[in-house]
Amino acid sequence: MTLPMVVPDPSLPARVRVHEVGARDGLQNEKTTVPTAVKAEFVHRLADAGLTTIEATSFVHPKWVPQLADAEQLFPLLGDVEAALPVLVPNERGLDRALALGARRVAVFASATESFAKANLNRTVDEALAMFEPVVTRARAEGVHVRGYLSMCFGDPWEGAVPVEQVVRVCRALLDQGCDELSLGDTIGVATPGHVGALLTALNEQGVPTGTLGVHFHDTYGQALANTLAALRHGVTTVDASAGGLGGCPYARSATGNLATEDLVWMLQGLGIDTGVDLGRLVATSEWMAGHLGRPSPSRTVRALGHTTQPHKEQ
């Protein structure tokens, strides 16, 4: 492919690591159960497309996320995948399950707001942090990499705008517990570029290095790529995205799809930023998964480059 035309911007990072969340965050909301073998094939195809970090599943109680109830069955099928395979662990029991299967990268998920902490974890923000502390401590003692997700960093459906200092406080607490990196989540997609820059600056001022930060934008208001570019200009080099634009958040009704990995890679390629991702293979993978889900991919790049317009439901 000769497009997009590459016009590098020397003020931006030379390389960006895409943290692919399609197999976990992308599929967790699907009403129809996706077979374990299809999930495993999805992860293999994503790795074959060049993605080096692929979030595989979540060790939460099946009652809360039924789509991911097969974590114990899925993870052993991924032993030959040449990519980092982080998994979500909500508590020590989840960590036990993940460690028993040999997981070497885990993630905890916190909230910047009390309302979402209550809805998602049935705890206050501080109670949730207290629950994570032994998880992070034990994981680090086992030599396991720990990511801290922070939801509602830019707006909350119940509380509205979220004060920057409130987000900074929880970020600082997660880092102090021992998290290796943080992912700043725009869970309902209300962030704008200036807000992104303000939060990143405030975090730096409180001793949070840019190198420990990733960004996780939703495209509810069409701002995900603009917000990503603002983060890149600040020096962020880890961006969460979901193949085909799958996913959202099961506990926030106004949350729509994640930033599509294909849309992100198209923009980064045009900027001359290396991701290591083969866009053609990635588009084919998302088309394949759209066929299993029985609907077109919401990714604009998949639709522009893809070979089918109406995927069929594969048996």
Phi, psi and omega in degrees: 000136180265352180245152000285154174295133184272120177231093185296149174243107185296347180278353183258161178301150179283334182219144177234135175267120177274121176266099187282123184245008186300322184286342179247289181294327181291322185264346190297337182269353184296130182288320180274132182296127176272126182302146180304319181297326178290319177299316180298317179296322178302311180298317179300317180293321177298318178296320179295336177279357175105002178287132187257348175227116184230111180290120194271315185191190180221133179265055174266168178294134182306333180300325186273323180226081185302329182299333183254022181292348183263024184305317180296329180278325184286311191303319178296341179281356186251013185298336182263005181285125180270067178200157173291138186234074178294152178226150177277139174227119184278339187198185183294326177297317177297321177296317178304314181297318181292315181294326180297335180262002177089017178297138181244359177219126180231166178220142171251158184230114182250175179233145175275350183235151180292321183297316182285327175299321179292316183290322188269323187238354182058038180216164168285168177303314183290326176294322178294317178299320178295326178291325183284334188304310179293332178295311181295317181298314180293318180299314180297322178297333178272003181076021182266136178288136182239126174254141175249115174276138175233112181274161174060042182285341186237342179184153184229137183294338179262323187258348181081217182298141182254120181303137182303318183295332178293319178293316181300320182300315182288323176301314181298321180295318180296318178295320180295331176290335179124008178300138179282326179211160179236145174244118182272113187260127171263074195300326180251010170072027185263358182294153171230161188304321180295322179295320178301311180299320181295318180293315180298320178296315180297322178296316177301319182294337178260020172084015177266111184290142178303326182296345178267000189252138167240166179235146185224097185255143171255153189257030184308317181250019177073022186255000190299314181290322178297319178293322177298316180298321177298319179293319178298319179297336178276350179107001178294137182235008176238122182232126176280141177203161184236125180306129180074002181074022181289150165101171179187221179226123184291346183251011177223102188299330183277001179280127176253201190295154173292163170302128180287131181301321181296319179295320178297312183296322177302312180297315182294322177299317179296333179271001180074022181265127183282133174237343185077005184265134173273107187297321179299314179294323180293316178300316179298322178296316180291326174296318179299314179292323176300324177298319178291328182274346176077027177205157181294153175290139176284352181292127179295323181290322176299317181293324181287324185259346188286168184257350179232154179251327179234097181296150177258156179281114179278147179265000000 
